[in-house]
Amino acid sequence: MNVHLRQRKQTKAGSISLYLEIYKGTAKQPDGTLKVLRDYEYLDLFLMDKPVTPLDKQSNKDTLALAKTIKAKRELEIKNGQYGFSSNKNKNANFINYFDDQAEKRLQSKGNYDNWNSALKHLKKFAGDQVTFNEVTPEFSEQFRNYLRDKAKTKSEKKLSSASVSSYFNKFRACLTKAKKDKIILSNPAEDITNSLEIESEREYLTFDEVKKLAKAECRYDVLKRAFLFSCLTGLRWSDIQKMKWSEVKKTDDGDRIVFHQQKTKGLQYLDISEQAKSFFGLPDLPDERVFKGLKYSDYFNTALMQWVLRAGITKHITFHCARHTFAVLQLELGTEIYTLSKLLGHSELKTTEIYAKIIDKKKREAVNKIPDINI
């Protein structure tokens, strides 16, 4: 085996990712050709693309030195027969079965499970029911990404939307991240592959006046109305609101706070809420009881939401998740800086929150263009 230290420029991040490329020899294919076998290990180390200050240059120098140390360690491990998967059993285990297990663990969250299950179905159509972890390489990952974009179809034989393509590939990448954490593989082969298919979709949201109209309009289900308006005031996702228990509502010296694990990311979140938001809770109950008791995902509730929106005189296509978008846009309009908003929304990356800043920029441009032509 030969180990090479490689660099890959990340355009969006403005940095250079360092990774190891390990040559493992060749294998003869059924058609008689030889296939080069490689392993990749992404080091989670990055160089600044264009260092300017002496401090930046020194940082790059230190990072590169660390990468070379890791490379030397891998070479020694290979020489001593230590490098590779934790066992041959892991190396030849079926990745499809592992993916299926990860999807099953999300059964309690219907929306999340459906996304994982759909990603799995497309993966099976792409690669079949038997794919070993050893076969899941960066090339395999990139080919799957391209398959989702160019060939995968919905049940109605339509191409996948850009949002679906992005979501399914992210599930694939998340599954490999979990396999790395479980020590089945040493590195995630899809970690450094840009999800270039991700096209920012239009985020529908309500203006402050439209939220006021909804608050005045009648809704068939009181719990749905309270939960939706609570989301507009807190930015909480449906899944976190639906499962929220009274034991997660804490009293502090400065007011009220919700302490909970996000359903989507499992991260612990501390979210301060206003008195106005708290007013939508209803009467307190036992600690293990849900705050929004009776709130559930169903066609009846989805229909009731659409009817409620129309009854308020709003013609936008509004889903429950639009309440979260509404909170984000209103906060930015009121001057909340983006880092604080990112924390309120529970985003792990600031770039996710920056999408809302673009909405505000667009509204500013529209406002400027409202000035009539002054030429006489």
Contacts in CASP RR format, 6 or more apart in sequence:
PFRMAT RR
TARGET T0000
AUTHOR 0000-0000-0000
METHOD contacts of the structure
MODEL  1
MNVHLRQRKQTKAGSISLYLEIYKGTAKQPDGTLKVLRDYEYLDLFLMDK
PVTPLDKQSNKDTLALAKTIKAKRELEIKNGQYGFSSNKNKNANFINYFD
DQAEKRLQSKGNYDNWNSALKHLKKFAGDQVTFNEVTPEFSEQFRNYLRD
KAKTKSEKKLSSASVSSYFNKFRACLTKAKKDKIILSNPAEDITNSLEIE
SEREYLTFDEVKKLAKAECRYDVLKRAFLFSCLTGLRWSDIQKMKWSEVK
KTDDGDRIVFHQQKTKGLQYLDISEQAKSFFGLPDLPDERVFKGLKYSDY
FNTALMQWVLRAGITKHITFHCARHTFAVLQLELGTEIYTLSKLLGHSEL
KTTEIYAKIIDKKKREAVNKIPDINI
1 22 0 8 1.000
1 23 0 8 1.000
1 24 0 8 1.000
1 25 0 8 1.000
1 78 0 8 1.000
1 83 0 8 1.000
2 22 0 8 1.000
2 23 0 8 1.000
3 20 0 8 1.000
3 21 0 8 1.000
3 22 0 8 1.000
3 23 0 8 1.000
3 71 0 8 1.000
3 74 0 8 1.000
3 75 0 8 1.000
3 78 0 8 1.000
4 20 0 8 1.000
4 21 0 8 1.000
4 22 0 8 1.000
4 23 0 8 1.000
5 18 0 8 1.000
5 19 0 8 1.000
5 20 0 8 1.000
5 67 0 8 1.000
5 68 0 8 1.000
5 71 0 8 1.000
6 18 0 8 1.000
6 19 0 8 1.000
6 20 0 8 1.000
6 21 0 8 1.000
7 16 0 8 1.000
7 17 0 8 1.000
7 18 0 8 1.000
7 19 0 8 1.000
7 47 0 8 1.000
8 16 0 8 1.000
8 17 0 8 1.000
8 19 0 8 1.000
8 192 0 8 1.000
9 15 0 8 1.000
9 16 0 8 1.000
9 17 0 8 1.000
9 49 0 8 1.000
10 16 0 8 1.000
10 17 0 8 1.000
10 46 0 8 1.000
10 192 0 8 1.000
10 194 0 8 1.000
11 194 0 8 1.000
12 194 0 8 1.000
12 351 0 8 1.000
13 46 0 8 1.000
14 48 0 8 1.000
14 49 0 8 1.000
15 46 0 8 1.000
15 47 0 8 1.000
15 48 0 8 1.000
15 49 0 8 1.000
16 46 0 8 1.000
16 47 0 8 1.000
16 48 0 8 1.000
16 49 0 8 1.000
17 42 0 8 1.000
17 45 0 8 1.000
17 46 0 8 1.000
17 192 0 8 1.000
18 43 0 8 1.000
18 45 0 8 1.000
18 46 0 8 1.000
18 47 0 8 1.000
18 63 0 8 1.000
18 64 0 8 1.000
18 67 0 8 1.000
19 40 0 8 1.000
19 41 0 8 1.000
19 42 0 8 1.000
19 43 0 8 1.000
19 187 0 8 1.000
19 192 0 8 1.000
20 40 0 8 1.000
20 41 0 8 1.000
20 43 0 8 1.000
20 70 0 8 1.000
20 71 0 8 1.000
20 74 0 8 1.000
21 38 0 8 1.000
21 39 0 8 1.000
21 40 0 8 1.000
22 38 0 8 1.000
22 39 0 8 1.000
22 40 0 8 1.000
22 41 0 8 1.000
22 74 0 8 1.000
22 78 0 8 1.000
22 83 0 8 1.000
23 36 0 8 1.000
23 37 0 8 1.000
23 38 0 8 1.000
24 37 0 8 1.000
24 38 0 8 1.000
24 39 0 8 1.000
25 36 0 8 1.000
25 37 0 8 1.000
26 34 0 8 1.000
26 35 0 8 1.000
26 36 0 8 1.000
26 37 0 8 1.000
27 34 0 8 1.000
27 35 0 8 1.000
27 37 0 8 1.000
28 34 0 8 1.000
28 35 0 8 1.000
29 35 0 8 1.000
38 137 0 8 1.000
39 84 0 8 1.000
39 186 0 8 1.000
39 187 0 8 1.000
40 137 0 8 1.000
40 138 0 8 1.000
40 187 0 8 1.000
40 189 0 8 1.000
41 74 0 8 1.000
41 186 0 8 1.000
41 187 0 8 1.000
42 187 0 8 1.000
42 188 0 8 1.000
42 191 0 8 1.000
42 192 0 8 1.000
43 67 0 8 1.000
43 70 0 8 1.000
45 63 0 8 1.000
45 66 0 8 1.000
45 67 0 8 1.000
46 63 0 8 1.000
47 60 0 8 1.000
47 63 0 8 1.000
47 64 0 8 1.000
48 56 0 8 1.000
48 59 0 8 1.000
48 60 0 8 1.000
51 57 0 8 1.000
51 59 0 8 1.000
51 60 0 8 1.000
74 83 0 8 1.000
77 83 0 8 1.000
84 91 0 8 1.000
84 186 0 8 1.000
85 91 0 8 1.000
85 133 0 8 1.000
85 134 0 8 1.000
85 184 0 8 1.000
85 185 0 8 1.000
85 186 0 8 1.000
86 183 0 8 1.000
86 184 0 8 1.000
90 133 0 8 1.000
90 183 0 8 1.000
90 184 0 8 1.000
90 185 0 8 1.000
91 132 0 8 1.000
91 133 0 8 1.000
91 134 0 8 1.000
92 132 0 8 1.000
92 133 0 8 1.000
92 134 0 8 1.000
93 132 0 8 1.000
93 133 0 8 1.000
93 184 0 8 1.000
94 129 0 8 1.000
94 130 0 8 1.000
94 131 0 8 1.000
94 132 0 8 1.000
95 131 0 8 1.000
95 132 0 8 1.000
95 133 0 8 1.000
95 135 0 8 1.000
95 136 0 8 1.000
95 179 0 8 1.000
96 120 0 8 1.000
96 123 0 8 1.000
96 124 0 8 1.000
96 127 0 8 1.000
96 128 0 8 1.000
96 129 0 8 1.000
96 130 0 8 1.000
96 131 0 8 1.000
98 133 0 8 1.000
98 175 0 8 1.000
98 179 0 8 1.000
98 184 0 8 1.000
99 119 0 8 1.000
99 120 0 8 1.000
99 123 0 8 1.000
99 172 0 8 1.000
99 175 0 8 1.000
100 120 0 8 1.000
102 116 0 8 1.000
102 175 0 8 1.000
102 178 0 8 1.000
103 113 0 8 1.000
103 116 0 8 1.000
103 117 0 8 1.000
103 119 0 8 1.000
103 120 0 8 1.000
106 112 0 8 1.000
106 113 0 8 1.000
106 116 0 8 1.000
107 113 0 8 1.000
109 239 0 8 1.000
109 263 0 8 1.000
109 264 0 8 1.000
110 297 0 8 1.000
111 239 0 8 1.000
111 297 0 8 1.000
112 239 0 8 1.000
112 263 0 8 1.000
112 264 0 8 1.000
115 167 0 8 1.000
115 168 0 8 1.000
115 171 0 8 1.000
116 171 0 8 1.000
118 164 0 8 1.000
118 168 0 8 1.000
119 167 0 8 1.000
119 168 0 8 1.000
119 169 0 8 1.000
119 171 0 8 1.000
119 172 0 8 1.000
122 147 0 8 1.000
122 148 0 8 1.000
122 152 0 8 1.000
122 168 0 8 1.000
123 144 0 8 1.000
123 172 0 8 1.000
125 152 0 8 1.000
126 143 0 8 1.000
126 144 0 8 1.000
126 147 0 8 1.000
126 152 0 8 1.000
127 140 0 8 1.000
127 144 0 8 1.000
131 140 0 8 1.000
133 179 0 8 1.000
133 184 0 8 1.000
133 185 0 8 1.000
136 176 0 8 1.000
136 185 0 8 1.000
136 189 0 8 1.000
136 190 0 8 1.000
137 189 0 8 1.000
138 189 0 8 1.000
138 190 0 8 1.000
138 192 0 8 1.000
138 193 0 8 1.000
140 189 0 8 1.000
141 172 0 8 1.000
141 173 0 8 1.000
141 176 0 8 1.000
141 189 0 8 1.000
141 190 0 8 1.000
141 193 0 8 1.000
142 193 0 8 1.000
144 169 0 8 1.000
144 172 0 8 1.000
145 165 0 8 1.000
145 169 0 8 1.000
145 193 0 8 1.000
145 195 0 8 1.000
145 197 0 8 1.000
148 160 0 8 1.000
148 164 0 8 1.000
148 165 0 8 1.000
148 168 0 8 1.000
148 169 0 8 1.000
148 197 0 8 1.000
149 160 0 8 1.000
149 165 0 8 1.000
149 197 0 8 1.000
152 159 0 8 1.000
152 160 0 8 1.000
152 165 0 8 1.000
152 168 0 8 1.000
153 159 0 8 1.000
153 160 0 8 1.000
154 160 0 8 1.000
154 164 0 8 1.000
160 168 0 8 1.000
161 201 0 8 1.000
162 197 0 8 1.000
162 198 0 8 1.000
162 199 0 8 1.000
162 201 0 8 1.000
163 199 0 8 1.000
163 201 0 8 1.000
165 197 0 8 1.000
165 198 0 8 1.000
166 195 0 8 1.000
166 197 0 8 1.000
166 198 0 8 1.000
166 199 0 8 1.000
169 190 0 8 1.000
169 195 0 8 1.000
169 197 0 8 1.000
170 195 0 8 1.000
172 190 0 8 1.000
173 188 0 8 1.000
173 190 0 8 1.000
173 191 0 8 1.000
173 193 0 8 1.000
173 195 0 8 1.000
176 185 0 8 1.000
176 188 0 8 1.000
176 189 0 8 1.000
176 190 0 8 1.000
176 191 0 8 1.000
177 188 0 8 1.000
177 191 0 8 1.000
179 185 0 8 1.000
179 188 0 8 1.000
180 186 0 8 1.000
180 187 0 8 1.000
180 188 0 8 1.000
200 355 0 8 1.000
200 358 0 8 1.000
203 322 0 8 1.000
203 325 0 8 1.000
203 355 0 8 1.000
203 356 0 8 1.000
203 359 0 8 1.000
204 316 0 8 1.000
204 317 0 8 1.000
204 318 0 8 1.000
204 319 0 8 1.000
204 322 0 8 1.000
204 325 0 8 1.000
205 322 0 8 1.000
205 325 0 8 1.000
205 326 0 8 1.000
205 328 0 8 1.000
205 329 0 8 1.000
205 359 0 8 1.000
206 214 0 8 1.000
206 232 0 8 1.000
206 314 0 8 1.000
206 316 0 8 1.000
206 318 0 8 1.000
206 322 0 8 1.000
206 323 0 8 1.000
206 326 0 8 1.000
208 330 0 8 1.000
208 333 0 8 1.000
210 312 0 8 1.000
210 314 0 8 1.000
210 316 0 8 1.000
211 229 0 8 1.000
211 232 0 8 1.000
211 326 0 8 1.000
211 330 0 8 1.000
213 312 0 8 1.000
213 313 0 8 1.000
213 314 0 8 1.000
214 225 0 8 1.000
214 228 0 8 1.000
214 229 0 8 1.000
214 308 0 8 1.000
214 309 0 8 1.000
214 312 0 8 1.000
214 314 0 8 1.000
215 229 0 8 1.000
216 312 0 8 1.000
217 308 0 8 1.000
217 311 0 8 1.000
217 312 0 8 1.000
217 313 0 8 1.000
218 308 0 8 1.000
218 311 0 8 1.000
219 225 0 8 1.000
219 304 0 8 1.000
219 305 0 8 1.000
219 308 0 8 1.000
219 311 0 8 1.000
220 304 0 8 1.000
220 307 0 8 1.000
220 308 0 8 1.000
221 301 0 8 1.000
221 304 0 8 1.000
223 292 0 8 1.000
223 293 0 8 1.000
223 294 0 8 1.000
223 295 0 8 1.000
224 295 0 8 1.000
224 301 0 8 1.000
224 304 0 8 1.000
224 305 0 8 1.000
224 308 0 8 1.000
225 308 0 8 1.000
226 280 0 8 1.000
226 281 0 8 1.000
226 282 0 8 1.000
226 292 0 8 1.000
227 238 0 8 1.000
227 241 0 8 1.000
227 242 0 8 1.000
227 280 0 8 1.000
227 292 0 8 1.000
227 295 0 8 1.000
227 320 0 8 1.000
228 305 0 8 1.000
228 320 0 8 1.000
228 323 0 8 1.000
229 280 0 8 1.000
229 323 0 8 1.000
230 236 0 8 1.000
230 241 0 8 1.000
230 277 0 8 1.000
230 280 0 8 1.000
230 281 0 8 1.000
230 292 0 8 1.000
231 237 0 8 1.000
231 238 0 8 1.000
231 241 0 8 1.000
231 320 0 8 1.000
231 323 0 8 1.000
231 324 0 8 1.000
231 326 0 8 1.000
231 327 0 8 1.000
232 323 0 8 1.000
232 326 0 8 1.000
232 327 0 8 1.000
232 330 0 8 1.000
233 273 0 8 1.000
233 274 0 8 1.000
233 276 0 8 1.000
233 277 0 8 1.000
233 280 0 8 1.000
233 327 0 8 1.000
234 258 0 8 1.000
234 271 0 8 1.000
234 273 0 8 1.000
234 277 0 8 1.000
234 327 0 8 1.000
234 344 0 8 1.000
235 323 0 8 1.000
235 324 0 8 1.000
235 327 0 8 1.000
235 328 0 8 1.000
235 344 0 8 1.000
235 345 0 8 1.000
236 244 0 8 1.000
236 258 0 8 1.000
236 271 0 8 1.000
236 324 0 8 1.000
237 262 0 8 1.000
237 263 0 8 1.000
237 264 0 8 1.000
237 321 0 8 1.000
237 324 0 8 1.000
238 297 0 8 1.000
238 320 0 8 1.000
238 321 0 8 1.000
239 263 0 8 1.000
239 264 0 8 1.000
240 260 0 8 1.000
240 262 0 8 1.000
240 263 0 8 1.000
240 264 0 8 1.000
241 291 0 8 1.000
241 292 0 8 1.000
241 295 0 8 1.000
242 290 0 8 1.000
242 292 0 8 1.000
242 295 0 8 1.000
242 296 0 8 1.000
242 297 0 8 1.000
243 263 0 8 1.000
243 290 0 8 1.000
244 258 0 8 1.000
244 260 0 8 1.000
244 290 0 8 1.000
244 291 0 8 1.000
244 292 0 8 1.000
245 287 0 8 1.000
245 288 0 8 1.000
245 289 0 8 1.000
245 290 0 8 1.000
245 291 0 8 1.000
246 284 0 8 1.000
246 285 0 8 1.000
246 286 0 8 1.000
246 287 0 8 1.000
246 288 0 8 1.000
246 289 0 8 1.000
246 290 0 8 1.000
246 291 0 8 1.000
247 287 0 8 1.000
247 288 0 8 1.000
248 258 0 8 1.000
248 259 0 8 1.000
248 260 0 8 1.000
249 256 0 8 1.000
249 257 0 8 1.000
249 258 0 8 1.000
249 281 0 8 1.000
249 291 0 8 1.000
250 256 0 8 1.000
250 257 0 8 1.000
250 258 0 8 1.000
250 259 0 8 1.000
251 257 0 8 1.000
252 272 0 8 1.000
254 272 0 8 1.000
255 272 0 8 1.000
255 275 0 8 1.000
256 272 0 8 1.000
256 273 0 8 1.000
256 275 0 8 1.000
256 278 0 8 1.000
257 270 0 8 1.000
257 271 0 8 1.000
257 272 0 8 1.000
257 273 0 8 1.000
258 269 0 8 1.000
258 270 0 8 1.000
258 271 0 8 1.000
258 273 0 8 1.000
259 268 0 8 1.000
259 269 0 8 1.000
259 270 0 8 1.000
259 271 0 8 1.000
260 268 0 8 1.000
260 269 0 8 1.000
260 271 0 8 1.000
261 267 0 8 1.000
261 268 0 8 1.000
261 269 0 8 1.000
262 268 0 8 1.000
262 269 0 8 1.000
262 346 0 8 1.000
265 346 0 8 1.000
265 348 0 8 1.000
269 346 0 8 1.000
271 344 0 8 1.000
281 291 0 8 1.000
281 292 0 8 1.000
282 291 0 8 1.000
285 291 0 8 1.000
285 293 0 8 1.000
295 301 0 8 1.000
302 319 0 8 1.000
305 318 0 8 1.000
305 319 0 8 1.000
305 320 0 8 1.000
306 318 0 8 1.000
309 316 0 8 1.000
309 318 0 8 1.000
316 322 0 8 1.000
324 345 0 8 1.000
325 356 0 8 1.000
327 344 0 8 1.000
327 345 0 8 1.000
328 341 0 8 1.000
328 345 0 8 1.000
328 353 0 8 1.000
328 356 0 8 1.000
329 356 0 8 1.000
329 359 0 8 1.000
329 360 0 8 1.000
331 341 0 8 1.000
331 344 0 8 1.000
332 338 0 8 1.000
332 341 0 8 1.000
332 356 0 8 1.000
332 357 0 8 1.000
332 359 0 8 1.000
332 360 0 8 1.000
333 360 0 8 1.000
336 344 0 8 1.000
338 350 0 8 1.000
338 353 0 8 1.000
338 354 0 8 1.000
338 356 0 8 1.000
338 357 0 8 1.000
339 350 0 8 1.000
341 353 0 8 1.000
341 356 0 8 1.000
342 350 0 8 1.000
342 352 0 8 1.000
342 353 0 8 1.000
345 352 0 8 1.000
345 353 0 8 1.000
347 353 0 8 1.000
END
